[in-house]
Amino acid sequence: MMALLPIGEFSMTDTTNPLYAKLLGETARIGWEELQPFFARGALLWVAGEVDLVAVALAVAEDDQPRVAAWLTGGHLVKLEETRAEDLLARRPPLWAVVVAPWVLVQERGEAPGLHR
């Protein structure tokens, strides 16, 4: 059964978009150490755990301003701040990331993610 999705989220049929599939294939687990240079450049965007990381990457890649604005306004997408960076350094949680130049979108997830969230 599909859960309710946050504002601007994609339905299951929207995942047939070829760019969505490409971004999904480019999404990978990553350690905080590998992300630190991107944080130092101010190029890391944090995606809230309840939002589909690949759906956000797709919206950013397609310059879908209304959808991206909704996530920004709702706090589901934010520029990664120093306090969160310090927390990630201390805890070293499982992170997943995808590049949508000039940004790297990152999300904390459990060891065995369910769908593509």
N, C-alpha and C positions, 0 to 999 in steps of 0.2 A: 504494500500500500504506500502510495507516495505521500510524503508529508507536505504540509502547507509551506509554500516558498516565500521568502522575503520579497519586499517591493522590487520589481524589475527582474525577478528571477525567471529563468527559462523553464518551460515545460519539457517533458521528456522528448517531444517531437522536435524541439528546437535544437537538440544536440546533433541533428543530422547535418547541420551547417558544416561544410568542409573545413572552414577555418577553426571551428570549435574542435573538430577531430584532430587537426594539426596541432593546436595548442595543447590539447589533452596529451598527445604523444610527446610533447616537449616539457610536460610538467614532471618534476622529479623531486624525490626526497633530497634534502640538502642540509648541511650542518651550518650552525651560526658562524663558524670560522670562515666559511666560504662566502658568506653574505656580508661580512664586515666591510670589505672595500666598497660595496655598493651603498651601505649605510653611510660610510664616511663621505661619499659623494652626494648624499641626499637623494638617492635613486630607489629607495625601498618603499613600497606601499604595502601596508598591512591590511589583509582581508580577514574580516571576522569569520570565526569558525562555522557559523550557521549559514554562510553564503557559499555558493559554488565558486571555487577559485577560478575555474576555467571559464565560467560564464562572465565573471568580472574581467578576466583577461580579454575575452572576446569583445566585450563592450568597450574596453580601453582601445583595443586594436582597431575597432571599427569607428572610433570617435563618436560613440553613442552618448552624446552629452546629457540628454535627459536621464538615462539610466545611471550613468556615472555620478551625476549630480545627486540623484536620489540616494545612492549608497554613501556618498560623502556627507550629505545632510543627515542621514540616519546613523552615521558613525560606523558603518559597515566597511568603509574603505577610508584609510587615513595614512598620512605619511608617518612612517615609523619614527617614534620619538625616542629620545635618549633613555628615559626610564624603562621603556619596553626593551630596548637593546640591552640594558644592564640586566634585566630579568632573564632574557634569553641566554645571555652569557652565563649567568649563574645556574640556571636550571638545565640548559641544553635539551629542550624538548624536541620531539620529532617535528620537523618543518618541511613544507613542500613549497616549491617556487616555480614560477614560469616567467620568462622574459617577454616583455612587450616594450621594446626599446622606445624611449630611454629608461623605462621603468623595469624593476624586478618586483613582481607581486609575490608576497609570501604569506603563508598561513600555517598556524600550528594545528597539528592533527594527531590523533592517536596512532598507534602502531599499525593497525589494520583498518584503513579508511573504508567506509561503506561505499556509497556512490562516489561522485567526484567532488564532494564538498570539501 
